[in-house]
Amino acid sequence: MSTIEIIYPTLKKQESLFVEFNNGMTIKEAIEMSGILQQFKEIDLKINHVGIFNQIKKLNEEVKAGDRVEIYRPLIANPKEVRRKRAEKQKEAGIIK
């Protein structure tokens, strides 16, 4: 029996579920079959990006046996903005010029 792993990281831990692989199964079907959408109501497949092994994918793409389907949470902060603010503070403190 071949399986697909569904991953969803929360702030406290990473949830990992397995579903049985079927030929022609899409990412969306695998996620729905896993039951993770009922477990985590905050997941909205219209908003959350998904991927396989850190590669962004579309919901209608087919999975292969052994794939690791990842559901990504939205970013809390813009990384560029965080770096810019950190650099400003370092300039003010005289750490960088």
C-alpha positions as CSV (number, residue, x, y, z in Angstrom):
1,M,0.0,0.0,0.0
2,S,1.4,3.4,-1.0
3,T,0.6,6.5,1.0
4,I,0.8,10.3,0.8
5,E,1.7,12.5,3.8
6,I,-0.2,15.6,4.5
7,I,1.6,18.2,6.6
8,Y,0.2,21.3,8.3
9,P,2.4,23.3,10.7
10,T,0.7,25.0,13.7
11,L,2.5,27.4,16.1
12,K,2.9,24.5,18.6
13,K,3.6,21.5,16.4
14,Q,3.5,20.0,12.9
15,E,0.5,17.9,12.1
16,S,1.2,14.9,9.9
17,L,-1.5,12.7,8.5
18,F,-1.3,9.9,5.9
19,V,-3.8,8.9,3.2
20,E,-3.8,6.0,0.9
21,F,-2.5,6.8,-2.6
22,N,-4.8,6.4,-5.6
23,N,-3.8,6.9,-9.2
24,G,-5.0,10.2,-10.6
25,M,-5.5,11.7,-7.1
26,T,-5.0,15.5,-7.0
27,I,-3.5,17.5,-4.1
28,K,-7.0,18.8,-3.2
29,E,-8.5,15.3,-3.1
30,A,-5.6,14.1,-0.9
31,I,-6.1,17.0,1.5
32,E,-9.8,16.5,1.7
33,M,-9.4,12.7,2.2
34,S,-7.0,13.3,5.1
35,G,-9.7,15.0,7.2
36,I,-7.3,17.8,8.1
37,L,-9.8,20.4,6.9
38,Q,-12.2,19.3,9.7
39,Q,-9.4,19.3,12.2
40,F,-8.2,22.8,11.4
41,K,-11.0,25.1,10.5
42,E,-8.5,28.0,9.8
43,I,-7.3,26.2,6.6
44,D,-8.9,27.7,3.6
45,L,-7.7,26.2,0.3
46,K,-8.7,29.4,-1.5
47,I,-6.1,31.3,0.7
48,N,-3.5,28.8,1.9
49,H,-0.8,27.9,-0.6
50,V,0.1,24.2,-0.9
51,G,3.2,22.4,-2.1
52,I,5.0,19.1,-2.5
53,F,8.4,18.9,-0.9
54,N,8.8,22.8,-0.6
55,Q,7.7,23.4,-4.2
56,I,4.5,25.5,-4.6
57,K,1.9,23.5,-6.5
58,K,-1.7,24.0,-7.7
59,L,-4.6,22.1,-6.0
60,N,-5.4,20.3,-9.3
61,E,-2.0,18.8,-9.8
62,E,-1.7,15.1,-9.3
63,V,0.2,13.5,-6.5
64,K,2.6,10.5,-6.6
65,A,3.0,7.7,-4.1
66,G,5.2,8.9,-1.3
67,D,4.6,12.6,-1.9
68,R,4.7,15.0,1.1
69,V,1.8,17.5,0.6
70,E,2.4,20.7,2.6
71,I,-0.3,23.2,3.5
72,Y,1.4,26.6,4.2
73,R,0.1,29.1,6.8
74,P,-0.1,32.7,5.7
75,L,2.8,34.8,6.8
76,I,2.3,36.8,10.0
77,A,4.8,39.5,9.0
78,N,6.4,40.6,5.8
79,P,10.0,39.4,6.0
80,K,11.4,42.3,4.0
81,E,9.7,44.8,6.4
82,V,11.1,43.0,9.4
83,R,14.6,43.1,8.0
84,R,14.2,46.8,7.1
85,K,13.1,47.7,10.7
86,R,15.9,45.7,12.2
87,A,18.5,47.5,10.0
88,E,17.0,50.9,11.0
89,K,17.3,50.0,14.7
90,Q,20.9,48.8,14.2
91,K,21.7,52.1,12.4
92,E,20.2,54.1,15.3
93,A,22.3,52.1,17.8
94,G,25.4,52.7,15.7
95,I,25.9,49.0,15.0
96,I,25.9,49.5,11.2
97,K,26.5,52.6,9.0
